[in-house]
Amino acid sequence: MMDEHESVLVERRRVVLGLAALALTAGCGGSSSSSASTTTAGSSGSASPASSGATSASSSSTTPSSTVPPDQRVPDDVLASDAEGYNGTWAATFAHADGTTGPLSIVVAIDPPARAASVTINIGAGYFGPGTAAASETKAYKVDEIGYDQQLFSGSSSLFGTGTLRRPDIGSGKIEIQATDPPGRPEVASINIQTARLNFVEPHPFSYTITKKDGTTITGTATFDK
């Protein structure tokens, strides 16, 4: 049986995937780069690569490095454990309350020797509402810009807009994300995402609410698993 210290360490490890995958919505500052691409829905309703008439976007940015003090950084053994458990592709199917479904995936690549990570998130057509295209974003960042016990992050994403990521209870592994005004989606006012837990032993369920500027909402759930 684990003692109290070991239990807390394991619970804290569970949040690192959230910090990585959801850094797309709440960037943690420091040096980062991102790119986004858009696909359009084909006649069958499935996503097809962007081509003539389709839109695509890419961007990159660098901000001054803001590494946290050494005693507040993610320990090497935790980072190595996270890489072993989280690296790879996590897939899910989003399920809107109205019955609409589609694919989601997150690709995590944590590099412990470099103390760096990159995350790609892919969203299927229809996630933001009927007729909306599939899209993806990749973001890279330095692990030492993340405090081991940090609870609030803010930043921006080409998929989700400007927002915050909050860890209300570090030990539980829960994460809450609130973002507004996603680029290229003028009809969307805000996006709220809440996870039930994050670890590499169990699937990762989450719920979401997309609020449109006309006051209507899209609600749903998904569960990521490897």
Residue, then its C-alpha position, 0 to 999 in steps of 0.5 A: m500500500m502506498d504511503e501518503h507521500e507516494s499517493v500525492l505524487v501519483e495523483r500529481r503525475r496525473v495532471v501532466l497530460g492535462l497540462a500538455a494536451l490542454a496547453l492548446t487552450a491555456g498556453c503556459g507562457g515561455s517559448s512556444s510555437s503553434s500551427a493550425s490547419t483546416t479541412t472541409a467537410g466532403s459531400s458525405g459529411s466526412a472530413s477531407p483535406a483542405s484544397s481549392g476553396a478551403t481555408s488554412a492557417s498557420s502561425s508561430s510565436t515566441t514570448p520571453s522565457s519564463t522558467v519557474p524556479p528549480d524547486q518548483r519544476v516537474p521532477d525528472d522521475v515524474l517526467a520520465s514516468d509521464a512520457e512512458g505512460y502518455n506518449g502516443t495517440w489518444a483517441a475519442t469520439f465526441a458525442h453532442a447531446d443532439g446525437t452528432t458524433g465525430p472523431l477527436s484525437i490528441v498526440v502527446a510527445i514528451d521528451p524527458p532529456a530535453r525537458a520539452a513536449s509537443v501536443t497535437i489535437n485533431i477535431g473532427a467536422g461538426y464539433f463546433g456545430p453543423g457544417t463546421a470543418a475539421a481542424s488541428e493544432t500543434k503546440a510545443y513548449k518547455v516543461d520548465e515553464i510549468g510549475y509542478d503545483q501551478q493551478l492557473f494558466s492563461g493563454s491562447s489557441s488557434l482552435f479555442g481562442t483566449g482562455t484559462l486552464r484551472r486545476p481546482d484540486i491538484g490531487s484529484g486530477k480535475i481540470e477546467i478550461q474556459a475559452t472565448d472567441p475562437p479564431g475563424r468561428p465568429e458564431v462561437a462566444s465561449i467554450n467550457i471543458q471539464t475533465a473528471r480525471l487525468n491519468f495514464v491508467e484509466p480513460h479520460p472522460f470530459s464534458y464540454t459546453i459550446t455557447k453560441k453568440d445567439g444564446t444557443t449551446i452545444t453540450g456533449t461528452a467524450t472519453f480519450d483512451k489509448 
